[in-house]
Amino acid sequence: MARYTGPKHKLARREGANILDKQSSSLQRRLNIPPGGIKGRKFKKRLSEYGIQLREKQKAKTIYGLLEKQFGNLVKAVEKKKGETGEMLISLLETRLDNLVYRLGFAKTRAMARQIVSHGHISVDGKKVNVPSYQVRVNNVISLSPKIQKNPQVLQAIEEKTSTLPFIKKEGIYGKLIRMPKREDIQLPFDLQLIVEYYSR
């Protein structure tokens, strides 16, 4: 299954939540109107329990830019481990290399971060890594290649103020994962428990 490349606003309206990487006042006003305008709103059906769980899973999958198989494999991986499944799932999602490049402010969106990683512009502890799904470990240092440092979009992203999250540290073109992320560290527009329930069926 190919990754969705269409209008992100349409996806956000379908989910009824802002699943984009940036805030948009125009989108916020239209979130309660599903695609199809008034007609879509008129015929919007009440979701079943399964339907609600499915929507929450779709939100998370879209936010992190994962394919169905990738997301399913992550859930299966955490289900085999001891601990709280939802907590472990958010840790794995947040410590993907492409997500951390975005969280550190080296890219404006996760899609841009994924592209930067795929093109070989990111190093982890001095070694080039071009796999967006690479799992970063605590104390790993993420850095930008000299070439990408000259990219206007990247320069602008670095210069812009970004909210500081407690599990990462940023100094110029370097970033570090200082501890594993926790559920309370991040404002999630989806329900982790419902996602776990979806996959436990």
For each residue, the residues with C-beta under 8 A, 3 or more apart:
1: 67 68 69
2: 5 67
3: 65 67
4: 11 62
5: 2
6: 10 11
7: 10 11
8: 11 12 19 20
9: 12 13 20 24 27 30
10: 6 7 13 14 35
11: 4 6 7 8 14 15 19 62
12: 8 9 15 17 18 19 20 27 31
13: 9 10 16 27 30 31 33 34 35
14: 10 11 34 35
15: 11 12 19 55 58 59 62
16: 13 31 32 34
17: 12 31 59 189 190
18: 12 23 24 27 28 31 189
19: 8 11 12 15 59 62 63 189
20: 8 9 12 23 24 27
21: 102 108 109 110 111
22: 108 109
23: 18 20 28
24: 9 18 20 27 28
25: 28 29
26: 29 30
27: 9 12 13 18 20 24 30 31
28: 18 23 24 25 31
29: 25 26
30: 9 13 26 27 33
31: 12 13 16 17 18 27 28
32: 16 41
33: 13 30 37 38 40 41
34: 13 14 16 40 41 44
35: 10 13 14 40
36: 39 40 41 43
37: 33 40 41
38: 33 41 42
39: 36 42 43
40: 33 34 35 36 37 43 44
41: 32 33 34 36 37 38 44
42: 38 39
43: 36 39 40
44: 34 40 41
45:
46:
47: 51 52 55
48: 51 52
49: 52 53
50: 53 54 198 201
51: 47 48 54 55
52: 47 48 49 55 56 194
53: 49 50 56 57 194 195 197 198
54: 50 51 57 58 198
55: 15 47 51 52 58 59
56: 52 53 59 60 190 191 194 195 198
57: 53 54 60 61 71 190 194 195 198 199
58: 15 54 55 61 62
59: 15 17 19 55 56 62 63 189 190
60: 56 57 63 64 71 93 190 192 195
61: 57 58 64 66 67 68 71
62: 4 11 15 19 58 59 65
63: 19 59 60 110 189 190
64: 60 61 71 93 96 99 110
65: 3 62 98 110 111 114
66: 61 70 71 74
67: 1 2 3 61 70 71
68: 1 61 71 72
69: 1 72 73
70: 66 67 73 74 133
71: 57 60 61 64 66 67 68 74 75
72: 68 69 75 76 199
73: 69 70 76 77
74: 66 70 71 77 78 89 92 93
75: 71 72 78 79 85 89 195 196 199
76: 72 73 79 80 199
77: 73 74 80 81 92
78: 74 75 81 83 85 88 89 92
79: 75 76 85 199 200
80: 76 77
81: 77 78 88
82:
83: 78 87 88
84: 87 88
85: 75 78 79 88 89 196
86: 89 90 183 192 193 195 196
87: 83 84 90 91 182 183 192
88: 78 81 83 84 85 91 92
89: 74 75 78 85 86 92 93 192 195 196
90: 86 87 93 94 181 182 183 186 188 192
91: 87 88 94 95 180 181 182
92: 74 77 78 88 89 95 96 135
93: 60 64 74 89 90 96 99
94: 90 91 99 100 103 167 181 185 186
95: 91 92 99 100 135 136 137 177 180 181
96: 64 92 93 99 100 132 133 134 135 136
97: 100 101 117 122 124 129 131 132 133 134 135 136 142
98: 65 101 102 110 113 114 117 132 133
99: 64 93 94 95 96 102 103 110 113
100: 94 95 96 97 103 104 136 142 168 175 177
101: 97 98 104 106 107 113 116 117 122 142 175
102: 21 98 99 105 106 107 109 110 112 113
103: 94 99 100 165 168
104: 100 101 142 162 168 170 175
105: 102 157 158 160 162 170
106: 101 102 113 116 122 142 144 154 157 158 173 175
107: 101 102 110 112 113 116 153 154 157
108: 21 22 112 153 156 157 160
109: 21 22 102 112 113
110: 21 63 64 65 98 99 102 107 113 114
111: 21 65 114 115
112: 102 107 108 109 115 116 153 157
113: 98 99 101 102 106 107 109 110 116 117 132
114: 65 98 110 111 117 118 132
115: 111 112 118 119
116: 101 106 107 112 113 119 121 122 144 148 154
117: 97 98 101 113 114 120 121 122 129 130 131 132 134
118: 114 115 130 132
119: 115 116 130 148
120: 117 128 130 145
121: 116 117 144 145 147 148
122: 97 101 106 116 117 128 129 130 142 143 144 145 148
123: 126 127 128 129 142 143 144 145
124: 97 127 129 134 136 140 141 142
125: 140 141
126: 123 141 143
127: 123 124
128: 120 122 123 145
129: 97 117 122 123 124 134
130: 117 118 119 120 122
131: 97 117 134
132: 96 97 98 113 114 117 118
133: 70 96 97 98
134: 96 97 117 124 129 131
135: 92 95 96 97
136: 95 96 97 100 124 140 142 177
137: 95 140 177
138: 177 178 179 180
139: 176 177 178
140: 124 125 136 137 176 177
141: 124 125 126 174 175 176
142: 97 100 101 104 106 122 123 124 136 174 175 176 177
143: 122 123 126 173 174 175
144: 106 116 121 122 123 148 149 154 173
145: 120 121 122 123 128 148 149
146: 149 150
147: 121 150 151
148: 116 119 121 122 144 145 151 154
149: 144 145 146 154 155 173
150: 146 147 155
151: 147 148 154 155
152: 155 156
153: 107 108 112 156 157
154: 106 107 116 144 148 149 151 157 158
155: 149 150 151 152 158 159
156: 108 152 153 159 160
157: 105 106 107 108 112 153 154 160
158: 105 106 154 155 172 173
159: 155 156
160: 105 108 156 157
161:
162: 104 105 170
163:
164: 168 170
165: 103 168 181 185 186
166: 179 185
167: 94 177 178 179 180 181 182 185
168: 100 103 104 164 165 175 176 177 178
169: 175 176 178
170: 104 105 162 164 174 175 176
171: 174 175
172: 158
173: 106 143 144 149 158
174: 141 142 143 170 171
175: 100 101 104 106 141 142 143 168 169 170 171
176: 139 140 141 142 168 169 170
177: 95 100 136 137 138 139 140 142 167 168 180
178: 138 139 167 168 169
179: 138 166 167
180: 91 95 138 167 177
181: 90 91 94 95 165 167 185 186
182: 87 90 91 167 185
183: 86 87 90 186 188 192
184:
185: 94 165 166 167 181 182
186: 90 94 165 181 183
187:
188: 90 183 191 192
189: 17 18 19 59 63
190: 17 56 57 59 60 63 194 195
191: 56 188 194 195
192: 60 86 87 89 90 183 188 195 196
193: 86 196 197
194: 52 53 56 57 190 191 197 198
195: 53 56 57 60 75 86 89 190 191 192 198 199
196: 75 85 86 89 192 193 199 200
197: 53 193 194 200 201
198: 50 53 54 56 57 194 195 201
199: 57 72 75 76 79 195 196
200: 79 196 197
201: 50 197 198
